[in-house]
């Protein structure tokens, strides 16, 4: 009699099967609908092909396209089909890597002749042919030597390089579909016929391994779905995303620019963009003071010794700008982050447990050498301002501090108009610093805080940094896309390196807990997120120009100026548009510039001490008294008070 194994489903139900039963057989036993949708299975955190036998019991999930892991498998399999199609059409091409990404997949190819739009059309046609044939993904394991021999005969230099990086003793696995074999860990979908719709989106240059010293490859991007309607929805979302692109709107609304003569990845904030940034910063500072944070200001550069102690020169040197020699024999580095400076302030004198917790906050400018290939508008830059803070507290205070940061974070993100979040808890990796007991205590504090808030979150097992566990919060914008904002990160590394201590109530030296936290992330990235979330239609409190007065003719310019002075004295960012253009032209331009309100004034309005109020996107709201307009504008231009929501 076959040995039985017990599988525990996500709802707690337990199923018993013969050892060696495949995931597909289990899916079929549950229901034909589930079997048709099944892509892979997960057993106790390990994901495997549906065709693989299941030898051990434990927690069990059947993955479909509705699961994030299922999407990644689906898209990775699609990239293999694309690579097979490319190899059949262009036999001389060399293949590199083809992973799934956040929305879809790509594959990098080494081909002397550039891919054209006509090539993409031909590749799509070949992919459809392969999918109709019902390509099956067959897995096999071979020795490193045989793998190198196989790919060597095919001239696949990139695969040989990747094999060389596989740790000795680790399995080398290949997946074959048709005549195409690829170096891959898997898993894959059972049959390419599951790919009901797809689209190749674009071609871009990409350096091998992201290093500009390597050869430039051609990267073909694509996306695929198990239902045709999903592709239509995605393409519609892409069109909306293009219209909201912060680079496009940044130029149209005159918010910022990046000048290649100054340097890639270095942002020039134009007056309108700078006003929005100033509003964000003012709100940030006010809220931090209310939450008990103490402001600090620290230098942009520090001696090499500082970065040696922190570990950055050992672990992060390639992302730091080269040393500067200010004094004979003394090198200085532009800072990539702020934490060593905050630690230096803490260490400037002996601390008592009575002083803790200590919370330092700073909008600190940092510089990192990002490779040119990854720079992207404001999302990936070389010079940025980090919404940064560090908390030093006793072990007994840590849960309260994490709860406060978590609540504060959601509160401030909601104030900027975000209501949906993706929340992730990353736990101890295989290689880590610090005592396991401290890791366990810190991780439990993070988990308890998340549980108390009652919001759903995902655990990223082993996803923490080597120096501590963390919570990541990603906001979802108007299109449902996730943007990384908040990080709440424990650090067991730097307190040791800098010998941070406090004196406890028994007069003994103790090591405090140290928490890095950023609520908005970098201001540049957050600004890009806001631009795309609102499509440039900022709420009144964030709008760089909140209102414009448009006299119907020069005759009423004096009255328009009177209104401007009145509202400006009340803190409203208002302008007078008295140019010799038609009123219709000036209204259209205000609409194009997405100014929240227009005040149209003529003889009737001057006589009644009123203005004809026009709202961006809503149109004419009628003639309203100046007192009512002042009241309305003052109310709408105040930053939201979302505290304790």
N, C-alpha and C positions, 0 to 999 in steps of 0.2 A: 504494500500500500504506500502511495506517495506521501511524503511528509507534508504536513499542512503549515501554512504561514497565515498570520493574521494581519490584515491591513486596516488602519484606522482612518476613516474619511474625515474631511474638514468639519463635518457636522457632528462628529463623535461616533457615528455608526461604525460597527466593526464587521469586516467581511473576511471569510476564510476561503483560501484557495490552495491548490497544490503548489508546492515549491516548483519554480520553473515556468509557471504560467506567464504569458506575455501581457504587457500592458494593454494591447489591443484586445486580447481575449477577455480581460477584465472589463474593459469599456463596453464590449459587445454584450457581456452578461448583465450589465447595468441597464443598457438601452441602446437601440439602434441609432437614435438621434445623437446621443453622446459619442458613440463610436464614429459616426460620420464627422463630428466636429473635433474629435481628439487629434492632438498633434504630438504629444509626448506625455510622459508621466514623471512625477516627482515622488521619490521615496526617501523619507527622512532627510530632506534637503538636497538629495542628489537627483538630477534630472537625467533621464535616459530615453532611448528610442522606444517607441511602442512595440517594436519587434523583438526587443531584448527580453530574455527571461528574467523574472523577478525571483531572487533567491532569498530575500530576507523580508520579514514583516516590519511594520512600523507605520508612521504617518504617511498617508498616501493621497496624492492629488492627480487627477487627470487634467492636463493642460490643454486649453483651447485658445483660440484667437482672442478671447475675452480677457485672458491673463497676460500680464506684461511679459512673462517668460515665454508664453505661447507666441506672442507677436515677434519676439526676438528670434525664435526658432523658425517661424514662418518666413521672416525676411532674410535670415541667413541662408535658408534653403533656396530662396529666390535668387540670391546673389550667386549661388553655385550654378543655377540654371542659366543665368546671364553669362557667367564665365564659360560654360560649355558652349553656348551659342557663339560667343566671340571666338573661341578657339576653332570651332568648325568653319566659321566664315573667314577668319584671318589666322591661318595655321602658324605663322611666324611670330605671333604675339607671345610675350611672356607674361604669366599671371603672378600677381603679388599677394595681396590680401583682400578679403571680401566680407567684412563684418556687417551685422545688423547695426543700425544706428537708431536714434530716438524715433524717427519717423521714416522707416524704410531701410534701405541698404545701399552699399556702394561696392565696387570692386576696382582695384587699381591694376592697370595694365601698362606694360612696357612695349610701346609700338612707335616706330620712327615716324610714321605718317599720322597726323592728328585725326581723331575721330570727328566726323561731320554729322550734321543732323540727318543726312541721308543714311549714314552708317547706323545711327541709332534706330532709324526706321527698319533697316534690314535686320538688325539684332533683335528688335521686337518681334519681327515676323518669324525669325528662327526660333525664338523662345516659345512662341505660340505653338510652333510645330512640335517642339520637344515636350511641351506640356500636354498636348493632345496625345502624344505617344505614351503618356503616363510614366514618366521617368521615376524609377525607384532608387532610393539612396541606400546603397549597400556599404556596411561598415566592415573594415578588416584591420587587423593589427599586424605590423611587421617590425622587423628590427631596424635600428637606426641605419645600419650599414646598407640594408636592402632599400630603404627609403631613399638614401643618398644616391645609390646606384640608379634607382628608377628615375628620379627627377633629374639626375645628371645626364642620362641618355636623352631626356627631353629638353635639355638646356634650360631647365627652370632654376635659374640661379637664386631667385628670391626664396623659393621653397627650401633649397639646400641651406641657405643662411638661417632660415627659421628652424630647421631640424637641428642645426648646430647649437641652438639655444635651448633645446628641450633638455631638462636635467637628466643625467645618466640614471637609468633604471626606470624612467617614466615611459609609459606606453606611447608608441608612435602609431597613430591611427589615421587611416585614409577612408574617405567616402567616395564611392564611385557612382556616377549617374551616366548611363550610356557609355561613351568612350572616354569620358572625362573623369579623372581621379584627382582629388584635392586633399592636401594635408589638412586635417580638421579633427578637433575633439568631438564635434557634434554636440547634442543630437540634431537630427533632422526630421522633417515631416515624413510620413510614410510614403507619400506619392505626390509628385508634382502636380497631378491633376487637381489637387486641392486649391491650386492658384487659379482662381476664376477671373481675376482681372489684375492688370499691372500697367505701369507706365514708366518708361525711362525718362528722367526729368532733365538731366543736364550732364555736361562734361566739364571737368575742371582739372587744372594742373595740381599735382600733389607730390611733394618730395618723398622719396622712399624713407620711411620711418620718421617723417616730419622734419628731417634734417636737410637744410639747404645745401649742405656739402655733398649730399647724395644726388642721384639722378632724378630728374623730374619725370614722374609717371603721369598717365592719364586716368582720371578717376571718373567713372560713370556712376551717376546716382540714379536710383530707381525706388519705386514703392509698389507693393502688391497687397491684394486682399482676397479673402475667401468669398466675397460677394461683390457683384458689379456695382451695386449702389454705394458701397463704401468708397470705391475709387472716385465716383462723382462727388461725393461729399468732401473727400480729401482735396481734390483739385479745386473745389470751390473755396475751401479753407485756405489753400495756397494763394489763390487770387486775393482773398481778403488780407492774408499776411503780407503780400507784396504791397498792397495799398497802405498797410500800417508800418511798413519797414522804417525803423527809426532813422536809417541813413537817408532815405528818400524824404521823409517828413522833416528831418533835421535841416536839410537844405531848403526845402520849400518854406518852412516857417522861420528860417534864419536863426536856428538855435545853437548850432555848433559846426565846426569844420575840423578836418585833419589835413594839414599842409605837409606835403612830402618834403618840401625844402626845410621845414623845421624838423621833421622826423616822423616816420610811420608810428602809429600807436600813441601819439602825443596830441591831446585834445585842446583845441582853441574854443573856449566858451564865448559865444557871441552875447551881446547884451540881453536878449530875450531868454536864451538858455541860462545865462548867469542869474537872471532874476528868479527863474524857477528853482535853480540850485540853491540860491540864497534862502528862498522860502522853505525848502526842504531842510536846510541846515538849521535855520532858526527854530523850526518846529522840533527838530531832533534835539537841539541843545535844551530847549525849554522842557521837553518831556524827560530828558535824562536828569536834569536837576530835580524835577519832581520825584523821580524814582530813586534819589539818593546817590547818584553818580557825581564824582568830583572831576571837573575838567582838568586836563593837563595838556601841555604843549611840549613837543620833543623835537630834537634836531633831525634834519634830513640825512645826515651822514654820521657814521660812527667808526671808531678805530677797528682795525682788523681783529684785535684781541677780543672785542665784544662779540663779533660774529664767529670767532673760533669757539668761544665759550658757549654760545647759543647752539652751535652745531651747524649753522647755515653754511659756513665755508666748507664743511665736510659733506653736507647732504644737499645743498641748494646752490652751490657755487655757479653752476652753468646758467642759472636764471638770474644771477646778480651781475650788475655792470662792473667792468674792470676797476681795480683799485686806483685811487688817486693819491699822489704823494704831496701832502701839504707841508710836511716837516721831514727833515732828513731821517731816514730809517723808520718812518711811521706812515703806514698805509691806511687810507680811509675808504670806506665803501658807502655808496648811496644805499639807503635802507630798502629792503624788499618788504619789510613788515615792521610793526611797532612794538611788539611784545618785550624785547630786551630793554627798551627805554623805560617802559612802565615798571618793569622789574627793578631797574636801577633806582627809580623814585621810591618804590617800596623799601628797597634795601638801604636807602639813604640814612636811616636810623633804626634803632632797635624797636620792634613792634610788640605791643602787649595784646593778649587775647581780648582785652576790653575794647580795643580799636576795631576789631574785626566784626563784620566784614568791611573790607575796603574795596571800593568800586571806582576805578579810574576810567574815564572816557575821553576819546580824542577822535576828531575827524582828521586822520593822519595821511599825508601824501606819501605814497610809496612808489618805487620804480622797480620793475622786473623786466629782464630781457626775454620777452616772448618771441619765438620764432616768427619770421615774417609771414609764413604760410598759415599761421593760426590767428593772426590779427583780423578783427572783424568789427568795424564800426566802434561803438562804445562797449560792445560785449566783451571784447578781448583787446586790451590796450597795454601800453608799456608804462604809462604814468597814470596813476589812479588815486582816488581818495577813499580810504577804508573807514567805514563806520565801525569803529573799533572800541572795545572795552575789555578790561581784565578785572576779574573779581578774585580777591584773596580772602579766604574764609576758613573757619575751623571745620573739621569733619562733621561736627554736630549741626553746623549751619547749612551744610551743603544742600539738603533737600529744599529748605525754604528758599535758598538763593536760586536754585534751578526753577522752582515754581514761579518765582517772581520774574525771572528772565523770560520764561515761556509765555506767561500771561502778558508781559510787557510787549513781547515780540508780536503776538497775534493782535494785540490791541493797536499797535502802531501800524502794522500792515493793513488792518481793516480801515484805519483812518485814511489811508491812501487809496481805498476803494477796492481792496481785495477781500473776498469772502470765502474762497475755496483754496484749500491747501493740500499739498502732498507732504506727509511727515514721515521721516525715516530715522530709525535708531541704529547706529553702527556700533558693533561690539568689538571685543578684543581680537586682533589678528594673531596669526601664528607667532610672528616676531614682534615683541613689545618690550617697553621699558617700564620699570615700576613693579611694585609688589602685586601679585595676583589678588590679594585681599583688598587692596585699594581699588583695583580695577572693578572687582565685583561690587564693592560699595558704591563706586561712582556710577556704574552701569545701572545698578538697582535704583539709585536716586533719579537718573534720567527716566527709567521705565516707570517709576512711581509717579513722577510728574506728568508723564504722558497719560497714564491710566487715570489720574485724578481729573485731567481735563476732559476725558471722555471722547476725545477725537480719535478716529481710526489712524493707525500708523503701521508701517512695515518695519520689520527687523532685518537689517543687513548684517547677517552673521559674519564676523571677521572683517567687516568693512571699516572699522575704526582706524585712525592713524596709529603709528607705532607708539605714540606718546599719550594716547588716551581715547576713550569712547566719545561719541558725539551724537547730537540731534541735528538733523538738517531739516529745514522747512522751506518748501518750494511753493511759491504762489502760483495760482492758475489765472491766466489772463482772460480777456473777453472771448478769445478763441479756444480756451481750454488748454493752452500750452503751459507747461511748467517752467518757472524761472527760479533759479537758486537765489535765495535771499539769506535767511537766518541760518547761522551755525552756532551751536552751543557746544564747545569743545573742551573737554578736560585735558590737562597737561601734567603728566608725571615726569617729563623730561627736564624742562627748564628749571623747575623748582630745585631739582637735584644739581643741575649744572651751575646755577647761580647761588646755591646754598641759601634758599629763602627760608626764614624761620620766624617764629613768634614765641613769646614767653607765655606759657600757660599759667593757670591759677596756682599751680604748685611750684612756680618759678623754674620750670624745665623748658628747654628749647624744643619746639615742635615744628614740624613741617606743615605749612598750611596747604589746603587744596587751592589750586589755581585753575580758573576757568577763562578761556578766551571766548568772546562772543561778539558776533556781528549781527545786527538786526536787518539792516538793509543790504549788507554786503558792500561792494564798492559803489560809490555814488554814480559812477559812470554807467555801470551795468544796470543799476536800479533806475536811472534816468531813462535808459533805453527801454526798459520794461514798462515804465509809465507811459512813454510816448506811444508804444505799440498797444498797450492795454486800452488807452483812451483814443487811439488813432489821432492824436494831436488835439482832440477836443477836451482839454483839461477842465476839471471843475473850477469854479470861479476862484477858489482860494489858491490854486496853483497856476492859473493862467498868467502869463507874463504881462499882457495887457488885458485888464478886466472889462474895460468899456471904452468906447470911442464916441465922441460927440460929433455929429455931422450936421452943420447948419445947411439949410436948403439953399442959402445964397450968402454972399459976403456981407449982406446987410445984417445978418444975425450972428456974425462971428463974435461980437462983443458978448452977447448973451451966452454963446457956447463957451467962451473963455471964463465967464463967471461960473458956469456949472463945473468946468474943469477944476477951477481953484477951490470951489466948495467941496467937491468930492475928494480931491487930492488931500485936502486938509483932514479928511476923515479916514485917510489911509487907503483910498481906492487908487489902483494903478490905472489911470485914465489919460487919454490923449484927445487932442482936438484935430480933426481932419478938415481943414479949411482950404484944401487945394482947389485950383480952378478946374476941377473935373466935374462931370455930371454927378448928381446925387446917386443915380443908379450905379455908376462905376464905383463910387466910394463905398456903397453898401455891399456890392459884390466883392470888393477887395477885403472888406472887413469879414465877410463870410469865408473867403478863401483863407484868411489868416486865423480863422476859428476864434475870433474875439467873442466872448460870451454875450455881451450886450452892446447894442448901439442906441444912442439917444439922438433922435432926429428932432431938430428944433427949427421953428419958423415963427411967423407972427402970432399965430394962435397960442403956441407954447410959451412965447415970451410974455404975452399978455396974462396967461393963466399961471405963470410960474410953474410950468410943467415941462414934460418932454414926451415925445412919442417913443415908447420903448419897443425895441426890436430884439428878439432873442435869437442867437445863433442856432439854427436847426429848427426853430419853432416859428419864426416869422414875427409878424406884427402883434404886439400885446396891447396896443391902444395907448391913448394919452394918459399919463400918470403924473400926479403931483411930485414935485421935487422932494418933498418930505417923505412920501411913500417910497420913492426910488432910493433915497438915502437909507431908509430903514431896511429895505430889501437888500441893497448892496452890502451894508454892514453885516447883515445876518449871513449872507451867502459867502462873503469873503473871509469869514473867520475860519481858522483851521478847525477841523472836527475835534470834538472832545469825546473820544471813545473810551476813556479810562474806565476800567473795571467792567467792560462789556464782555 
